[in-house]
Amino acid sequence: MTRLKCLFEHSGGVLLATNKKDITTDYLVREMRNRGVPFLRVNTEDLPETIITFAEDATLNGTISIRGVAHPLTGFAAAYYRRPELPEPKTIEGGDARAYAVHEWSATTRSLWNALEGRWLNSPFAILRAEDKPRQLSVARACGLPVPPTVIGNDFDAARGLLERHQCVIKPLRRALVDAPNGPGQVIFTSELASLSEGDRAAFEAVPVIVQSLVPKRRDLRVTVVDQVAIAVAIHSQEHEETQVDWRRGARTDLVHERIALPTAVANACVAVVRRLGLRFAAVDLVEDCDGKFWFLEANPNGQWAWLEQVEGVSIASALVDALVK
C-alpha cells in the first residue's frame, strides 16, 4: 500500500486530521476499521501532495482531491483533530521559497478546519482558546473543583510571596520540551521549588511559568472526558520516589495504573469543565490528597490517551468513535 493510499483510506464518514507518526490516531483507526466506520485520514505533512479547492459558490466548502478522486468536505459527518504537523512542500527547496510555501499551506489548512466547524471533536480553534491556563483554573473553580493556590506569569514577587506561604512546585505554562539543534531536546518536568532568592529575579522574569502550591498526594488521576463520559485512571505515583512530584519522570514501566470510579460530583465537575471550555474531549489531570479530596491541575484539550488503552477496563478509542458517529 502506497503512502498516499494510507493517507486517504476512505471517502466520507469521519475526517481524521493528524500527523503520520501519531500512534494515538492509529488506535482510533483500528477501532473504526473494526466497526466498519468510513474515514479519511489526513496527515497534514503530506497535504502539499493533494489538490485542494474552494469553489466560488455560496458555501465555499472545500474539496480534497488525490489522484483524481475528490473528497468534498460536506461529505464528512464528523472530524477529529489530533496534533497535525506543518505541511511539507517536498518539491520546493529550503530558504525563503519553502518558508513562503509552508505559510500558504498553513493558511489553507485553517480554511479546511473552518469549513468543518460544527463537526469537530475538538474544534482546532476551541483547542487554542481552551489551552489558556488561567482560564482553565477559573472554569474549574466555577464548576466546583478545588484548585491549589497558583501564580501564573513572570511576577517574581508574587511567586516568592506564594512560596513563603506554601510548599510549591514550578512547571511550564505551555510547552514542556526545550528543543536542541543536535539532539532529542530536554523535557521540563514539574519540580519542587525549594527557594527563590533575589539572585533568581532576572531568570524568573525572563519566561512566564506556573508556580503552584504542592498538594500532598495520595495518587494522581488522569480523567479522560468524551462528551458526557468521564473515564478515570488512578496513577499510583507515590510508590516511587522519582514519580512523587511528576509521575512522568523516570518513565517507569512498572508504574501502576488502575481504572477507578470517581465520586459522581467530581466526575460531573470534570465533564462540566470540558463543556465550559468549549470542548467535547479533554484529558483532565487531578490529584487526590491524603484526605480523599480531589484537586484540579489542568485540562489538556489535545491530550495523550493511547497508553491508557493498556489499562484493564479502559477503551477511550471506543468512546471517541461513539462520539464521532452518533
C-alpha positions in Angstrom: 0.0 0.0 0.0 1.5 3.3 -1.0 1.9 6.2 1.5 -0.7 8.2 -0.3 -3.2 5.4 -0.2 -2.6 5.1 3.5 -3.1 8.9 3.8 -6.6 8.6 2.3 -8.2 5.4 3.5 -11.9 6.1 2.6 -14.0 8.9 1.5 -16.9 10.3 3.6 -17.6 9.4 7.2 -15.1 10.8 9.6 -12.1 13.0 8.7 -9.0 12.5 10.9 -6.7 15.5 10.9 -3.4 14.3 12.3 0.3 13.5 11.5 1.8 10.4 10.1 3.7 9.5 13.2 0.8 9.8 15.7 0.3 6.4 17.3 -2.8 7.7 19.2 -4.6 8.1 15.9 -3.6 4.6 14.9 -5.7 3.3 17.8 -8.7 5.3 16.5 -8.1 3.9 13.0 -8.1 0.4 14.3 -11.4 0.9 16.2 -13.1 2.5 13.1 -11.9 -0.4 10.9 -13.3 -2.9 13.4 -16.6 -1.2 13.3 -16.6 -0.6 9.5 -16.8 3.2 10.0 -15.6 5.0 6.9 -12.9 7.6 7.4 -10.3 9.8 5.7 -7.0 10.2 7.4 -5.3 13.4 6.5 -1.6 13.5 7.6 -1.0 17.2 7.2 2.7 16.9 6.4 1.5 15.4 3.1 -1.1 18.0 2.2 1.1 19.6 -0.5 0.7 16.3 -2.4 -3.0 16.8 -2.7 -5.2 19.2 -4.7 -7.4 21.5 -2.5 -10.2 23.5 -4.0 -12.6 26.1 -2.5 -15.2 26.6 -5.2 -16.6 30.0 -5.8 -20.2 29.3 -4.7 -22.5 30.3 -1.9 -20.9 27.9 0.6 -17.2 27.8 -0.3 -16.9 24.3 1.2 -13.7 22.8 0.2 -12.7 19.6 -1.6 -9.6 17.5 -1.1 -8.6 15.5 -4.2 -6.0 12.8 -4.6 -5.2 11.0 -7.9 -8.4 12.4 -9.4 -10.7 11.3 -6.5 -12.5 14.2 -4.9 -13.5 14.2 -1.2 -15.9 17.1 -0.6 -15.8 18.3 3.0 -19.6 18.5 3.0 -19.5 14.7 2.9 -18.0 14.3 6.4 -20.3 13.9 9.3 -17.6 14.4 11.9 -14.0 15.3 12.2 -11.2 14.6 14.8 -8.3 16.9 15.3 -5.1 15.3 16.7 -1.9 17.3 16.6 -1.3 18.0 12.9 2.2 19.0 11.8 3.2 21.7 9.4 2.8 20.9 5.7 6.0 19.8 4.0 6.3 21.0 0.4 8.6 18.4 -1.0 9.1 19.9 -4.4 10.4 23.2 -3.1 14.0 23.5 -1.7 14.8 25.3 1.5 15.0 29.1 2.0 12.5 31.8 1.5 10.5 30.0 -1.1 10.0 27.0 1.1 9.1 29.2 4.1 6.5 31.0 1.9 5.0 27.7 0.7 4.7 26.4 4.3 3.0 29.6 5.3 0.5 29.4 2.4 -0.3 25.8 3.0 -0.8 26.5 6.7 -3.3 29.2 5.8 -5.1 26.7 3.6 -5.3 24.1 6.4 -7.0 26.8 8.6 -9.6 27.2 5.8 -10.1 23.4 5.8 -10.7 23.5 9.6 -13.1 26.4 9.3 -15.1 24.5 6.7 -15.6 21.7 9.1 -16.7 23.8 12.0 -19.6 22.3 14.0 -18.4 18.8 13.2 -15.1 18.7 15.2 -14.1 16.7 18.2 -12.4 19.2 19.2 -12.5 22.3 17.0 -8.9 23.4 16.4 -10.0 27.0 17.3 -11.6 25.8 20.6 -8.4 24.0 21.5 -6.4 27.2 21.1 -8.8 29.0 23.5 -9.0 26.1 25.9 -5.2 26.0 26.3 -5.4 29.2 28.3 -4.2 28.0 31.8 -5.6 30.9 33.8 -9.0 30.4 32.1 -8.9 26.7 32.9 -8.3 27.3 36.6 -11.1 29.9 36.7 -13.5 27.5 35.0 -12.6 24.6 37.3 -13.3 26.7 40.4 -16.7 27.8 38.9 -17.5 24.1 38.3 -16.8 23.2 41.9 -13.3 21.7 41.7 -10.8 23.0 44.2 -7.6 24.5 42.7 -4.3 24.8 44.6 -3.2 28.4 45.2 -1.4 29.4 42.0 0.7 32.2 40.4 1.0 32.2 36.6 3.4 34.6 34.8 6.8 36.1 35.5 6.0 38.2 38.6 8.9 37.3 40.9 7.5 39.0 44.0 4.1 37.3 43.6 5.8 33.9 43.2 8.1 34.4 46.2 5.1 35.5 48.3 3.3 32.3 47.4 6.4 30.3 48.3 6.6 32.0 51.7 3.1 30.7 52.5 3.1 27.3 50.9 5.4 24.5 49.8 5.3 24.9 46.0 6.1 23.3 42.6 7.1 25.0 39.4 6.1 23.9 35.9 5.9 25.1 32.3 3.0 27.2 31.2 2.5 25.5 27.9 5.5 23.7 26.3 7.3 21.0 28.3 10.1 20.4 25.7 13.1 22.5 25.0 14.3 21.7 21.5 18.0 21.0 20.9 19.6 21.5 17.4 21.6 18.3 17.5 19.7 16.1 19.9 16.3 15.0 21.3 15.9 18.1 23.4 15.1 18.3 27.1 11.8 17.6 28.9 10.9 20.1 31.7 9.1 18.2 34.4 7.1 19.6 37.3 9.6 20.1 40.1 9.6 21.2 43.7 10.5 24.8 44.1 12.8 24.9 47.1 13.5 28.6 47.3 13.6 32.0 45.4 16.3 34.4 46.2 16.9 37.9 44.8 19.6 36.5 42.6 16.9 34.5 40.8 14.8 37.5 39.8 16.2 38.1 36.4 16.0 34.5 35.4 12.4 34.2 36.7 11.3 37.3 34.9 12.7 36.1 31.6 10.0 33.5 30.9 6.4 33.1 32.3 5.9 29.9 34.4 3.3 28.3 36.8 4.1 28.3 40.5 1.6 26.3 42.4 1.0 25.1 46.0 2.1 21.5 46.3 -0.8 19.2 47.2 0.3 16.2 49.4 -0.8 13.3 47.2 -2.3 10.0 47.7 -2.2 9.5 43.9 -2.5 11.2 40.6 -5.6 10.9 38.3 -6.0 11.2 34.6 -9.7 11.7 33.7 -10.4 11.4 30.0 -13.7 13.2 29.2 -15.5 12.4 26.0 -18.8 14.3 25.9 -20.7 13.1 29.0 -18.4 10.2 29.7 -15.5 10.5 32.3 -13.0 7.7 32.2 -10.8 7.9 35.4 -7.5 6.2 35.8 -5.6 6.4 39.0 -1.8 6.6 38.7 0.0 5.3 41.9 2.7 7.9 41.7 3.6 7.9 45.4 5.1 4.4 45.3 8.3 5.5 43.7 10.4 8.5 44.8 11.1 9.9 41.3 7.4 10.0 40.4 6.1 11.6 43.5 6.1 15.2 42.2 5.7 14.4 38.5 4.6 10.9 37.6 6.1 11.2 34.1 9.6 11.5 35.5 11.7 8.3 35.2 9.5 6.7 32.5 8.8 3.8 34.8 7.2 0.8 33.1 6.1 -0.6 36.5 4.1 2.5 37.5 0.7 1.1 38.5 -2.4 2.4 36.6 -5.9 1.5 37.7 -9.4 2.2 36.3 -11.4 3.7 39.1 -14.9 5.1 39.7 -14.8 8.8 40.6 -17.3 10.3 43.1 -20.3 11.4 41.0 -19.9 15.1 41.9 -16.2 15.0 40.8 -17.0 13.2 37.5 -19.8 15.7 36.8 -17.5 18.6 37.5 -14.9 17.3 35.1 -17.5 17.0 32.4 -18.7 20.5 33.2 -15.2 21.9 32.9 -14.7 20.4 29.5 -18.0 21.6 28.2 -17.5 25.2 29.6 -14.1 25.3 27.8 -16.0 24.7 24.5 -14.6 21.2 24.1 -16.0 17.7 23.7 -12.8 15.9 24.7 -10.0 16.7 27.2 -7.5 14.9 29.4 -8.1 16.3 32.9 -5.3 16.0 35.5 -6.4 15.7 39.1 -4.6 15.0 42.4 -6.3 13.1 45.2 -4.8 14.3 48.5 -4.3 12.2 51.6 -7.8 13.1 52.9 -9.5 11.9 49.7 -10.1 15.4 48.3 -9.7 15.9 44.5 -7.8 18.9 43.2 -7.8 20.2 39.7 -4.4 20.8 38.0 -5.2 21.3 34.3 -7.2 20.1 31.3 -5.3 19.2 28.1 -7.7 19.7 25.1 -5.5 17.6 22.9 -4.0 15.2 25.5 -2.4 11.8 25.0 -4.6 8.8 25.8 -3.2 5.8 23.8 -1.1 4.4 26.7 -4.3 4.2 28.9 -5.7 1.7 26.4 -3.5 -0.9 28.2 -5.3 -0.4 31.5 -7.9 -3.0 32.2 -11.4 -1.7 31.6 -10.4 1.3 29.6 -11.4 1.9 26.0 -11.0 5.5 25.1 -10.9 4.8 21.4 -14.3 3.2 21.6 -15.7 6.2 23.5 -14.3 8.6 20.9 -15.7 6.6 18.0 -19.1 6.5 19.8 -19.0 10.3 20.0 -17.9 10.7 16.3 -20.6 8.5 14.8 -23.6 9.4 17.0 
